[in-house]
Amino acid sequence: MTDDYDTHALLIENVALKHKLPDELADALKGDTREELDAHAAVLAKFAPQSDEDAYEDDPPLEGGGMRQPTWDPLAEARAARARRRW
């Protein structure tokens, strides 16, 4: 039983890699034969990003060694807090 499961899991992994499916979609593959898995993977591949860059196209570019530049300025907040202080 375990060998059948391992063989099927390996088959799913191979089909997912062939169709460049992300792990989330690879887990959704259904079928008992390679042909069934290939057909289902072809359908799922239409919903998968075609490259890693496509997956993050809405994200702003990274700057400063891979860190996003903060939109919140702590110095400006401190100045504004001091200005609001009542003595």
PDB file of N, CA, C and O in Angstrom:
ATOM      1  N   MET A   1       0.830  -1.198   0.000  1.00  0.00           N
ATOM      2  CA  MET A   1       0.000   0.000   0.000  1.00  0.00           C
ATOM      3  C   MET A   1       0.868   1.254   0.000  1.00  0.00           C
ATOM      4  O   MET A   1       0.585   2.203  -0.732  1.00  0.00           O
ATOM      5  N   THR A   2       1.909   1.267   0.804  1.00  0.00           N
ATOM      6  CA  THR A   2       2.762   2.445   0.885  1.00  0.00           C
ATOM      7  C   THR A   2       3.515   2.652  -0.424  1.00  0.00           C
ATOM      8  O   THR A   2       3.721   3.786  -0.855  1.00  0.00           O
ATOM      9  N   ASP A   3       3.924   1.553  -1.054  1.00  0.00           N
ATOM     10  CA  ASP A   3       4.637   1.688  -2.326  1.00  0.00           C
ATOM     11  C   ASP A   3       3.749   2.305  -3.387  1.00  0.00           C
ATOM     12  O   ASP A   3       4.210   3.125  -4.182  1.00  0.00           O
ATOM     13  N   ASP A   4       2.459   1.915  -3.411  1.00  0.00           N
ATOM     14  CA  ASP A   4       1.523   2.502  -4.374  1.00  0.00           C
ATOM     15  C   ASP A   4       1.359   3.991  -4.118  1.00  0.00           C
ATOM     16  O   ASP A   4       1.337   4.796  -5.049  1.00  0.00           O
ATOM     17  N   TYR A   5       1.243   4.348  -2.842  1.00  0.00           N
ATOM     18  CA  TYR A   5       1.089   5.762  -2.480  1.00  0.00           C
ATOM     19  C   TYR A   5       2.330   6.545  -2.872  1.00  0.00           C
ATOM     20  O   TYR A   5       2.231   7.635  -3.437  1.00  0.00           O
ATOM     21  N   ASP A   6       3.501   5.989  -2.571  1.00  0.00           N
ATOM     22  CA  ASP A   6       4.751   6.675  -2.909  1.00  0.00           C
ATOM     23  C   ASP A   6       4.910   6.822  -4.414  1.00  0.00           C
ATOM     24  O   ASP A   6       5.353   7.865  -4.896  1.00  0.00           O
ATOM     25  N   THR A   7       4.552   5.791  -5.151  1.00  0.00           N
ATOM     26  CA  THR A   7       4.652   5.837  -6.604  1.00  0.00           C
ATOM     27  C   THR A   7       3.699   6.884  -7.173  1.00  0.00           C
ATOM     28  O   THR A   7       4.069   7.640  -8.071  1.00  0.00           O
ATOM     29  N   HIS A   8       2.480   6.928  -6.655  1.00  0.00           N
ATOM     30  CA  HIS A   8       1.503   7.916  -7.131  1.00  0.00           C
ATOM     31  C   HIS A   8       1.947   9.329  -6.754  1.00  0.00           C
ATOM     32  O   HIS A   8       1.803  10.254  -7.554  1.00  0.00           O
ATOM     33  N   ALA A   9       2.482   9.504  -5.553  1.00  0.00           N
ATOM     34  CA  ALA A   9       2.967  10.826  -5.128  1.00  0.00           C
ATOM     35  C   ALA A   9       4.120  11.283  -6.017  1.00  0.00           C
ATOM     36  O   ALA A   9       4.210  12.460  -6.366  1.00  0.00           O
ATOM     37  N   LEU A  10       4.995  10.358  -6.379  1.00  0.00           N
ATOM     38  CA  LEU A  10       6.108  10.694  -7.268  1.00  0.00           C
ATOM     39  C   LEU A  10       5.598  11.047  -8.665  1.00  0.00           C
ATOM     40  O   LEU A  10       6.119  11.959  -9.306  1.00  0.00           O
ATOM     41  N   LEU A  11       4.590  10.331  -9.132  1.00  0.00           N
ATOM     42  CA  LEU A  11       3.983  10.619 -10.427  1.00  0.00           C
ATOM     43  C   LEU A  11       3.358  12.017 -10.432  1.00  0.00           C
ATOM     44  O   LEU A  11       3.516  12.775 -11.389  1.00  0.00           O
ATOM     45  N   ILE A  12       2.655  12.343  -9.361  1.00  0.00           N
ATOM     46  CA  ILE A  12       2.051  13.681  -9.240  1.00  0.00           C
ATOM     47  C   ILE A  12       3.134  14.751  -9.246  1.00  0.00           C
ATOM     48  O   ILE A  12       2.993  15.778  -9.909  1.00  0.00           O
ATOM     49  N   GLU A  13       4.198  14.515  -8.519  1.00  0.00           N
ATOM     50  CA  GLU A  13       5.294  15.495  -8.462  1.00  0.00           C
ATOM     51  C   GLU A  13       5.922  15.701  -9.838  1.00  0.00           C
ATOM     52  O   GLU A  13       6.216  16.829 -10.232  1.00  0.00           O
ATOM     53  N   ASN A  14       6.122  14.611 -10.558  1.00  0.00           N
ATOM     54  CA  ASN A  14       6.714  14.713 -11.895  1.00  0.00           C
ATOM     55  C   ASN A  14       5.809  15.471 -12.856  1.00  0.00           C
ATOM     56  O   ASN A  14       6.281  16.303 -13.631  1.00  0.00           O
ATOM     57  N   VAL A  15       4.514  15.189 -12.810  1.00  0.00           N
ATOM     58  CA  VAL A  15       3.568  15.880 -13.696  1.00  0.00           C
ATOM     59  C   VAL A  15       3.502  17.363 -13.326  1.00  0.00           C
ATOM     60  O   VAL A  15       3.462  18.221 -14.209  1.00  0.00           O
ATOM     61  N   ALA A  16       3.492  17.666 -12.032  1.00  0.00           N
ATOM     62  CA  ALA A  16       3.438  19.063 -11.592  1.00  0.00           C
ATOM     63  C   ALA A  16       4.685  19.829 -12.050  1.00  0.00           C
ATOM     64  O   ALA A  16       4.583  20.977 -12.482  1.00  0.00           O
ATOM     65  N   LEU A  17       5.838  19.207 -11.960  1.00  0.00           N
ATOM     66  CA  LEU A  17       7.070  19.857 -12.418  1.00  0.00           C
ATOM     67  C   LEU A  17       7.054  20.062 -13.926  1.00  0.00           C
ATOM     68  O   LEU A  17       7.490  21.100 -14.424  1.00  0.00           O
ATOM     69  N   LYS A  18       6.548  19.066 -14.649  1.00  0.00           N
ATOM     70  CA  LYS A  18       6.483  19.164 -16.111  1.00  0.00           C
ATOM     71  C   LYS A  18       5.618  20.344 -16.542  1.00  0.00           C
ATOM     72  O   LYS A  18       5.948  21.041 -17.500  1.00  0.00           O
ATOM     73  N   HIS A  19       4.518  20.566 -15.839  1.00  0.00           N
ATOM     74  CA  HIS A  19       3.595  21.644 -16.193  1.00  0.00           C
ATOM     75  C   HIS A  19       3.872  22.933 -15.415  1.00  0.00           C
ATOM     76  O   HIS A  19       3.133  23.910 -15.536  1.00  0.00           O
ATOM     77  N   LYS A  20       4.949  22.925 -14.612  1.00  0.00           N
ATOM     78  CA  LYS A  20       5.375  24.098 -13.836  1.00  0.00           C
ATOM     79  C   LYS A  20       4.266  24.619 -12.921  1.00  0.00           C
ATOM     80  O   LYS A  20       4.004  25.820 -12.856  1.00  0.00           O
ATOM     81  N   LEU A  21       3.625  23.690 -12.221  1.00  0.00           N
ATOM     82  CA  LEU A  21       2.565  24.062 -11.281  1.00  0.00           C
ATOM     83  C   LEU A  21       3.162  24.394  -9.926  1.00  0.00           C
ATOM     84  O   LEU A  21       4.087  23.712  -9.484  1.00  0.00           O
ATOM     85  N   PRO A  22       2.658  25.428  -9.251  1.00  0.00           N
ATOM     86  CA  PRO A  22       3.106  25.686  -7.875  1.00  0.00           C
ATOM     87  C   PRO A  22       2.589  24.573  -6.959  1.00  0.00           C
ATOM     88  O   PRO A  22       1.673  23.836  -7.322  1.00  0.00           O
ATOM     89  N   ASP A  23       3.176  24.464  -5.790  1.00  0.00           N
ATOM     90  CA  ASP A  23       2.830  23.389  -4.857  1.00  0.00           C
ATOM     91  C   ASP A  23       1.342  23.359  -4.525  1.00  0.00           C
ATOM     92  O   ASP A  23       0.759  22.285  -4.377  1.00  0.00           O
ATOM     93  N   GLU A  24       0.727  24.536  -4.408  1.00  0.00           N
ATOM     94  CA  GLU A  24      -0.685  24.589  -4.047  1.00  0.00           C
ATOM     95  C   GLU A  24      -1.552  23.917  -5.106  1.00  0.00           C
ATOM     96  O   GLU A  24      -2.517  23.225  -4.780  1.00  0.00           O
ATOM     97  N   LEU A  25      -1.203  24.124  -6.372  1.00  0.00           N
ATOM     98  CA  LEU A  25      -1.971  23.495  -7.445  1.00  0.00           C
ATOM     99  C   LEU A  25      -1.564  22.040  -7.644  1.00  0.00           C
ATOM    100  O   LEU A  25      -2.385  21.219  -8.053  1.00  0.00           O
ATOM    101  N   ALA A  26      -0.321  21.716  -7.364  1.00  0.00           N
ATOM    102  CA  ALA A  26       0.120  20.325  -7.487  1.00  0.00           C
ATOM    103  C   ALA A  26      -0.647  19.435  -6.510  1.00  0.00           C
ATOM    104  O   ALA A  26      -0.963  18.288  -6.824  1.00  0.00           O
ATOM    105  N   ASP A  27      -0.942  19.969  -5.329  1.00  0.00           N
ATOM    106  CA  ASP A  27      -1.709  19.208  -4.351  1.00  0.00           C
ATOM    107  C   ASP A  27      -3.135  18.950  -4.813  1.00  0.00           C
ATOM    108  O   ASP A  27      -3.788  18.035  -4.311  1.00  0.00           O
ATOM    109  N   ALA A  28      -3.631  19.739  -5.760  1.00  0.00           N
ATOM    110  CA  ALA A  28      -5.006  19.599  -6.242  1.00  0.00           C
ATOM    111  C   ALA A  28      -5.120  18.654  -7.435  1.00  0.00           C
ATOM    112  O   ALA A  28      -6.225  18.383  -7.903  1.00  0.00           O
ATOM    113  N   LEU A  29      -3.996  18.151  -7.929  1.00  0.00           N
ATOM    114  CA  LEU A  29      -4.046  17.257  -9.090  1.00  0.00           C
ATOM    115  C   LEU A  29      -4.847  15.998  -8.781  1.00  0.00           C
ATOM    116  O   LEU A  29      -4.713  15.402  -7.712  1.00  0.00           O
ATOM    117  N   LYS A  30      -5.692  15.603  -9.750  1.00  0.00           N
ATOM    118  CA  LYS A  30      -6.513  14.409  -9.584  1.00  0.00           C
ATOM    119  C   LYS A  30      -6.299  13.497 -10.779  1.00  0.00           C
ATOM    120  O   LYS A  30      -6.148  13.952 -11.913  1.00  0.00           O
ATOM    121  N   GLY A  31      -6.290  12.221 -10.505  1.00  0.00           N
ATOM    122  CA  GLY A  31      -6.146  11.227 -11.563  1.00  0.00           C
ATOM    123  C   GLY A  31      -5.352  10.043 -11.063  1.00  0.00           C
ATOM    124  O   GLY A  31      -4.567  10.148 -10.121  1.00  0.00           O
ATOM    125  N   ASP A  32      -5.573   8.908 -11.716  1.00  0.00           N
ATOM    126  CA  ASP A  32      -4.867   7.686 -11.317  1.00  0.00           C
ATOM    127  C   ASP A  32      -3.743   7.335 -12.282  1.00  0.00           C
ATOM    128  O   ASP A  32      -2.794   6.647 -11.906  1.00  0.00           O
ATOM    129  N   THR A  33      -3.842   7.799 -13.511  1.00  0.00           N
ATOM    130  CA  THR A  33      -2.818   7.488 -14.510  1.00  0.00           C
ATOM    131  C   THR A  33      -2.090   8.761 -14.896  1.00  0.00           C
ATOM    132  O   THR A  33      -2.545   9.868 -14.610  1.00  0.00           O
ATOM    133  N   ARG A  34      -0.964   8.585 -15.545  1.00  0.00           N
ATOM    134  CA  ARG A  34      -0.189   9.741 -16.012  1.00  0.00           C
ATOM    135  C   ARG A  34      -1.004  10.576 -16.986  1.00  0.00           C
ATOM    136  O   ARG A  34      -0.939  11.805 -16.951  1.00  0.00           O
ATOM    137  N   GLU A  35      -1.769   9.929 -17.852  1.00  0.00           N
ATOM    138  CA  GLU A  35      -2.571  10.644 -18.842  1.00  0.00           C
ATOM    139  C   GLU A  35      -3.639  11.506 -18.164  1.00  0.00           C
ATOM    140  O   GLU A  35      -3.850  12.655 -18.553  1.00  0.00           O
ATOM    141  N   GLU A  36      -4.311  10.951 -17.150  1.00  0.00           N
ATOM    142  CA  GLU A  36      -5.328  11.714 -16.420  1.00  0.00           C
ATOM    143  C   GLU A  36      -4.700  12.895 -15.689  1.00  0.00           C
ATOM    144  O   GLU A  36      -5.235  14.004 -15.700  1.00  0.00           O
ATOM    145  N   LEU A  37      -3.560  12.642 -15.055  1.00  0.00           N
ATOM    146  CA  LEU A  37      -2.865  13.714 -14.340  1.00  0.00           C
ATOM    147  C   LEU A  37      -2.376  14.792 -15.307  1.00  0.00           C
ATOM    148  O   LEU A  37      -2.472  15.983 -15.007  1.00  0.00           O
ATOM    149  N   ASP A  38      -1.855  14.383 -16.460  1.00  0.00           N
ATOM    150  CA  ASP A  38      -1.398  15.362 -17.465  1.00  0.00           C
ATOM    151  C   ASP A  38      -2.552  16.237 -17.941  1.00  0.00           C
ATOM    152  O   ASP A  38      -2.398  17.449 -18.091  1.00  0.00           O
ATOM    153  N   ALA A  39      -3.709  15.618 -18.179  1.00  0.00           N
ATOM    154  CA  ALA A  39      -4.864  16.380 -18.653  1.00  0.00           C
ATOM    155  C   ALA A  39      -5.324  17.381 -17.591  1.00  0.00           C
ATOM    156  O   ALA A  39      -5.640  18.526 -17.913  1.00  0.00           O
ATOM    157  N   HIS A  40      -5.363  16.954 -16.334  1.00  0.00           N
ATOM    158  CA  HIS A  40      -5.796  17.844 -15.264  1.00  0.00           C
ATOM    159  C   HIS A  40      -4.760  18.942 -15.026  1.00  0.00           C
ATOM    160  O   HIS A  40      -5.116  20.088 -14.755  1.00  0.00           O
ATOM    161  N   ALA A  41      -3.488  18.591 -15.128  1.00  0.00           N
ATOM    162  CA  ALA A  41      -2.412  19.579 -14.935  1.00  0.00           C
ATOM    163  C   ALA A  41      -2.459  20.642 -16.031  1.00  0.00           C
ATOM    164  O   ALA A  41      -2.179  21.813 -15.773  1.00  0.00           O
ATOM    165  N   ALA A  42      -2.810  20.240 -17.249  1.00  0.00           N
ATOM    166  CA  ALA A  42      -2.904  21.213 -18.339  1.00  0.00           C
ATOM    167  C   ALA A  42      -4.000  22.237 -18.052  1.00  0.00           C
ATOM    168  O   ALA A  42      -3.848  23.418 -18.366  1.00  0.00           O
ATOM    169  N   VAL A  43      -5.100  21.786 -17.457  1.00  0.00           N
ATOM    170  CA  VAL A  43      -6.177  22.705 -17.096  1.00  0.00           C
ATOM    171  C   VAL A  43      -5.728  23.626 -15.969  1.00  0.00           C
ATOM    172  O   VAL A  43      -5.952  24.835 -16.029  1.00  0.00           O
ATOM    173  N   LEU A  44      -5.102  23.067 -14.951  1.00  0.00           N
ATOM    174  CA  LEU A  44      -4.652  23.876 -13.815  1.00  0.00           C
ATOM    175  C   LEU A  44      -3.551  24.859 -14.207  1.00  0.00           C
ATOM    176  O   LEU A  44      -3.451  25.945 -13.636  1.00  0.00           O
ATOM    177  N   ALA A  45      -2.734  24.480 -15.174  1.00  0.00           N
ATOM    178  CA  ALA A  45      -1.621  25.344 -15.589  1.00  0.00           C
ATOM    179  C   ALA A  45      -2.118  26.673 -16.149  1.00  0.00           C
ATOM    180  O   ALA A  45      -1.392  27.667 -16.132  1.00  0.00           O
ATOM    181  N   LYS A  46      -3.359  26.691 -16.649  1.00  0.00           N
ATOM    182  CA  LYS A  46      -3.921  27.945 -17.164  1.00  0.00           C
ATOM    183  C   LYS A  46      -4.109  28.978 -16.055  1.00  0.00           C
ATOM    184  O   LYS A  46      -4.156  30.180 -16.317  1.00  0.00           O
ATOM    185  N   PHE A  47      -4.217  28.498 -14.814  1.00  0.00           N
ATOM    186  CA  PHE A  47      -4.451  29.384 -13.679  1.00  0.00           C
ATOM    187  C   PHE A  47      -3.184  29.678 -12.889  1.00  0.00           C
ATOM    188  O   PHE A  47      -3.220  30.431 -11.915  1.00  0.00           O
ATOM    189  N   ALA A  48      -2.083  29.098 -13.295  1.00  0.00           N
ATOM    190  CA  ALA A  48      -0.811  29.281 -12.587  1.00  0.00           C
ATOM    191  C   ALA A  48      -0.011  30.392 -13.245  1.00  0.00           C
ATOM    192  O   ALA A  48      -0.078  30.557 -14.463  1.00  0.00           O
ATOM    193  N   PRO A  49       0.750  31.161 -12.461  1.00  0.00           N
ATOM    194  CA  PRO A  49       1.642  32.160 -13.061  1.00  0.00           C
ATOM    195  C   PRO A  49       2.664  31.457 -13.955  1.00  0.00           C
ATOM    196  O   PRO A  49       3.129  30.365 -13.629  1.00  0.00           O
ATOM    197  N   GLN A  50       3.006  32.071 -15.061  1.00  0.00           N
ATOM    198  CA  GLN A  50       3.914  31.445 -16.018  1.00  0.00           C
ATOM    199  C   GLN A  50       5.371  31.521 -15.578  1.00  0.00           C
ATOM    200  O   GLN A  50       6.193  30.719 -16.022  1.00  0.00           O
ATOM    201  N   SER A  51       5.702  32.480 -14.707  1.00  0.00           N
ATOM    202  CA  SER A  51       7.065  32.577 -14.194  1.00  0.00           C
ATOM    203  C   SER A  51       7.007  33.150 -12.789  1.00  0.00           C
ATOM    204  O   SER A  51       5.959  33.625 -12.350  1.00  0.00           O
ATOM    205  N   ASP A  52       8.114  33.108 -12.092  1.00  0.00           N
ATOM    206  CA  ASP A  52       8.168  33.683 -10.749  1.00  0.00           C
ATOM    207  C   ASP A  52       7.893  35.179 -10.770  1.00  0.00           C
ATOM    208  O   ASP A  52       7.305  35.714  -9.830  1.00  0.00           O
ATOM    209  N   GLU A  53       8.309  35.851 -11.823  1.00  0.00           N
ATOM    210  CA  GLU A  53       8.095  37.296 -11.921  1.00  0.00           C
ATOM    211  C   GLU A  53       6.611  37.618 -12.050  1.00  0.00           C
ATOM    212  O   GLU A  53       6.152  38.632 -11.525  1.00  0.00           O
ATOM    213  N   ASP A  54       5.855  36.769 -12.742  1.00  0.00           N
ATOM    214  CA  ASP A  54       4.414  36.990 -12.885  1.00  0.00           C
ATOM    215  C   ASP A  54       3.708  36.911 -11.538  1.00  0.00           C
ATOM    216  O   ASP A  54       2.718  37.606 -11.311  1.00  0.00           O
ATOM    217  N   ALA A  55       4.209  36.080 -10.661  1.00  0.00           N
ATOM    218  CA  ALA A  55       3.560  35.888  -9.371  1.00  0.00           C
ATOM    219  C   ALA A  55       3.656  37.139  -8.499  1.00  0.00           C
ATOM    220  O   ALA A  55       2.827  37.343  -7.613  1.00  0.00           O
ATOM    221  N   TYR A  56       4.662  37.973  -8.748  1.00  0.00           N
ATOM    222  CA  TYR A  56       4.890  39.138  -7.896  1.00  0.00           C
ATOM    223  C   TYR A  56       4.809  40.447  -8.666  1.00  0.00           C
ATOM    224  O   TYR A  56       5.391  41.446  -8.243  1.00  0.00           O
ATOM    225  N   GLU A  57       4.101  40.461  -9.780  1.00  0.00           N
ATOM    226  CA  GLU A  57       4.118  41.658 -10.613  1.00  0.00           C
ATOM    227  C   GLU A  57       3.437  42.850  -9.956  1.00  0.00           C
ATOM    228  O   GLU A  57       3.728  43.990 -10.316  1.00  0.00           O
ATOM    229  N   ASP A  58       2.531  42.618  -8.994  1.00  0.00           N
ATOM    230  CA  ASP A  58       1.854  43.728  -8.329  1.00  0.00           C
ATOM    231  C   ASP A  58       2.649  44.295  -7.156  1.00  0.00           C
ATOM    232  O   ASP A  58       2.321  45.367  -6.648  1.00  0.00           O
ATOM    233  N   ASP A  59       3.686  43.588  -6.726  1.00  0.00           N
ATOM    234  CA  ASP A  59       4.484  44.044  -5.596  1.00  0.00           C
ATOM    235  C   ASP A  59       5.427  45.159  -6.034  1.00  0.00           C
ATOM    236  O   ASP A  59       5.937  45.138  -7.155  1.00  0.00           O
ATOM    237  N   PRO A  60       5.661  46.131  -5.158  1.00  0.00           N
ATOM    238  CA  PRO A  60       6.635  47.175  -5.501  1.00  0.00           C
ATOM    239  C   PRO A  60       8.042  46.583  -5.535  1.00  0.00           C
ATOM    240  O   PRO A  60       8.298  45.572  -4.880  1.00  0.00           O
ATOM    241  N   PRO A  61       8.942  47.185  -6.276  1.00  0.00           N
ATOM    242  CA  PRO A  61      10.305  46.661  -6.352  1.00  0.00           C
ATOM    243  C   PRO A  61      11.017  46.768  -5.003  1.00  0.00           C
ATOM    244  O   PRO A  61      10.743  47.666  -4.206  1.00  0.00           O
ATOM    245  N   LEU A  62      11.921  45.844  -4.773  1.00  0.00           N
ATOM    246  CA  LEU A  62      12.698  45.858  -3.537  1.00  0.00           C
ATOM    247  C   LEU A  62      13.883  46.789  -3.693  1.00  0.00           C
ATOM    248  O   LEU A  62      14.482  46.878  -4.765  1.00  0.00           O
ATOM    249  N   GLU A  63      14.216  47.480  -2.620  1.00  0.00           N
ATOM    250  CA  GLU A  63      15.347  48.390  -2.638  1.00  0.00           C
ATOM    251  C   GLU A  63      16.159  48.197  -1.359  1.00  0.00           C
ATOM    252  O   GLU A  63      15.666  47.625  -0.387  1.00  0.00           O
ATOM    253  N   GLY A  64      17.368  48.662  -1.360  1.00  0.00           N
ATOM    254  CA  GLY A  64      18.188  48.651  -0.150  1.00  0.00           C
ATOM    255  C   GLY A  64      18.507  47.258   0.356  1.00  0.00           C
ATOM    256  O   GLY A  64      18.247  46.951   1.519  1.00  0.00           O
ATOM    257  N   GLY A  65      19.057  46.422  -0.485  1.00  0.00           N
ATOM    258  CA  GLY A  65      19.456  45.101  -0.035  1.00  0.00           C
ATOM    259  C   GLY A  65      18.285  44.150   0.167  1.00  0.00           C
ATOM    260  O   GLY A  65      18.357  43.254   1.008  1.00  0.00           O
ATOM    261  N   GLY A  66      17.223  44.330  -0.581  1.00  0.00           N
ATOM    262  CA  GLY A  66      16.099  43.411  -0.507  1.00  0.00           C
ATOM    263  C   GLY A  66      15.018  43.814   0.472  1.00  0.00           C
ATOM    264  O   GLY A  66      14.038  43.088   0.642  1.00  0.00           O
ATOM    265  N   MET A  67      15.174  44.949   1.115  1.00  0.00           N
ATOM    266  CA  MET A  67      14.161  45.374   2.075  1.00  0.00           C
ATOM    267  C   MET A  67      13.295  46.449   1.442  1.00  0.00           C
ATOM    268  O   MET A  67      13.799  47.336   0.754  1.00  0.00           O
ATOM    269  N   ARG A  68      12.010  46.368   1.670  1.00  0.00           N
ATOM    270  CA  ARG A  68      11.096  47.386   1.165  1.00  0.00           C
ATOM    271  C   ARG A  68      11.311  48.683   1.952  1.00  0.00           C
ATOM    272  O   ARG A  68      11.540  48.665   3.162  1.00  0.00           O
ATOM    273  N   GLN A  69      11.235  49.783   1.250  1.00  0.00           N
ATOM    274  CA  GLN A  69      11.377  51.068   1.905  1.00  0.00           C
ATOM    275  C   GLN A  69      10.103  51.349   2.707  1.00  0.00           C
ATOM    276  O   GLN A  69       8.997  51.181   2.193  1.00  0.00           O
ATOM    277  N   PRO A  70      10.253  51.770   3.942  1.00  0.00           N
ATOM    278  CA  PRO A  70       9.063  51.998   4.768  1.00  0.00           C
ATOM    279  C   PRO A  70       8.255  53.188   4.270  1.00  0.00           C
ATOM    280  O   PRO A  70       8.805  54.201   3.838  1.00  0.00           O
ATOM    281  N   THR A  71       6.951  53.042   4.340  1.00  0.00           N
ATOM    282  CA  THR A  71       6.088  54.161   3.986  1.00  0.00           C
ATOM    283  C   THR A  71       5.803  54.997   5.219  1.00  0.00           C
ATOM    284  O   THR A  71       5.317  56.122   5.103  1.00  0.00           O
ATOM    285  N   TRP A  72       6.095  54.471   6.391  1.00  0.00           N
ATOM    286  CA  TRP A  72       5.878  55.158   7.655  1.00  0.00           C
ATOM    287  C   TRP A  72       7.212  55.715   8.117  1.00  0.00           C
ATOM    288  O   TRP A  72       8.195  54.979   8.207  1.00  0.00           O
ATOM    289  N   ASP A  73       7.254  56.986   8.408  1.00  0.00           N
ATOM    290  CA  ASP A  73       8.496  57.639   8.819  1.00  0.00           C
ATOM    291  C   ASP A  73       8.463  57.855  10.324  1.00  0.00           C
ATOM    292  O   ASP A  73       7.721  58.714  10.800  1.00  0.00           O
ATOM    293  N   PRO A  74       9.247  57.100  11.085  1.00  0.00           N
ATOM    294  CA  PRO A  74       9.214  57.237  12.536  1.00  0.00           C
ATOM    295  C   PRO A  74       9.675  58.614  13.021  1.00  0.00           C
ATOM    296  O   PRO A  74       9.182  59.109  14.034  1.00  0.00           O
ATOM    297  N   LEU A  75      10.621  59.235  12.304  1.00  0.00           N
ATOM    298  CA  LEU A  75      11.080  60.564  12.722  1.00  0.00           C
ATOM    299  C   LEU A  75       9.976  61.598  12.558  1.00  0.00           C
ATOM    300  O   LEU A  75       9.798  62.457  13.422  1.00  0.00           O
ATOM    301  N   ALA A  76       9.242  61.524  11.472  1.00  0.00           N
ATOM    302  CA  ALA A  76       8.138  62.455  11.266  1.00  0.00           C
ATOM    303  C   ALA A  76       7.058  62.248  12.330  1.00  0.00           C
ATOM    304  O   ALA A  76       6.459  63.213  12.804  1.00  0.00           O
ATOM    305  N   GLU A  77       6.816  61.009  12.698  1.00  0.00           N
ATOM    306  CA  GLU A  77       5.827  60.725  13.745  1.00  0.00           C
ATOM    307  C   GLU A  77       6.281  61.288  15.091  1.00  0.00           C
ATOM    308  O   GLU A  77       5.475  61.843  15.838  1.00  0.00           O
ATOM    309  N   ALA A  78       7.570  61.147  15.398  1.00  0.00           N
ATOM    310  CA  ALA A  78       8.093  61.678  16.661  1.00  0.00           C
ATOM    311  C   ALA A  78       7.982  63.198  16.695  1.00  0.00           C
ATOM    312  O   ALA A  78       7.595  63.775  17.711  1.00  0.00           O
ATOM    313  N   ARG A  79       8.321  63.840  15.588  1.00  0.00           N
ATOM    314  CA  ARG A  79       8.196  65.304  15.518  1.00  0.00           C
ATOM    315  C   ARG A  79       6.740  65.742  15.694  1.00  0.00           C
ATOM    316  O   ARG A  79       6.458  66.711  16.397  1.00  0.00           O
ATOM    317  N   ALA A  80       5.827  65.027  15.055  1.00  0.00           N
ATOM    318  CA  ALA A  80       4.424  65.376  15.166  1.00  0.00           C
ATOM    319  C   ALA A  80       3.923  65.153  16.597  1.00  0.00           C
ATOM    320  O   ALA A  80       3.102  65.926  17.091  1.00  0.00           O
ATOM    321  N   ALA A  81       4.403  64.116  17.255  1.00  0.00           N
ATOM    322  CA  ALA A  81       3.994  63.858  18.644  1.00  0.00           C
ATOM    323  C   ALA A  81       4.511  64.954  19.576  1.00  0.00           C
ATOM    324  O   ALA A  81       3.813  65.395  20.490  1.00  0.00           O
ATOM    325  N   ARG A  82       5.759  65.386  19.321  1.00  0.00           N
ATOM    326  CA  ARG A  82       6.303  66.474  20.138  1.00  0.00           C
ATOM    327  C   ARG A  82       5.523  67.757  19.916  1.00  0.00           C
ATOM    328  O   ARG A  82       5.308  68.524  20.855  1.00  0.00           O
ATOM    329  N   ALA A  83       5.106  67.994  18.705  1.00  0.00           N
ATOM    330  CA  ALA A  83       4.363  69.212  18.410  1.00  0.00           C
ATOM    331  C   ALA A  83       2.986  69.199  19.062  1.00  0.00           C
ATOM    332  O   ALA A  83       2.440  70.256  19.375  1.00  0.00           O
ATOM    333  N   ARG A  84       2.423  68.019  19.269  1.00  0.00           N
ATOM    334  CA  ARG A  84       1.102  67.906  19.881  1.00  0.00           C
ATOM    335  C   ARG A  84       1.155  67.956  21.411  1.00  0.00           C
ATOM    336  O   ARG A  84       0.125  68.096  22.072  1.00  0.00           O
ATOM    337  N   ARG A  85       2.375  67.838  21.969  1.00  0.00           N
ATOM    338  CA  ARG A  85       2.523  67.827  23.423  1.00  0.00           C
ATOM    339  C   ARG A  85       2.038  69.119  24.037  1.00  0.00           C
ATOM    340  O   ARG A  85       2.242  70.200  23.484  1.00  0.00           O
ATOM    341  N   ARG A  86       1.410  69.003  25.156  1.00  0.00           N
ATOM    342  CA  ARG A  86       0.983  70.197  25.894  1.00  0.00           C
ATOM    343  C   ARG A  86       1.771  70.266  27.205  1.00  0.00           C
ATOM    344  O   ARG A  86       1.805  69.297  27.965  1.00  0.00           O
ATOM    345  N   TRP A  87       2.381  71.375  27.457  1.00  0.00           N
ATOM    346  CA  TRP A  87       3.168  71.535  28.676  1.00  0.00           C
ATOM    347  C   TRP A  87       2.476  72.426  29.614  1.00  0.00           C
ATOM    348  O   TRP A  87       2.982  72.687  30.706  1.00  0.00           O
TER     349      TRP A  87
END
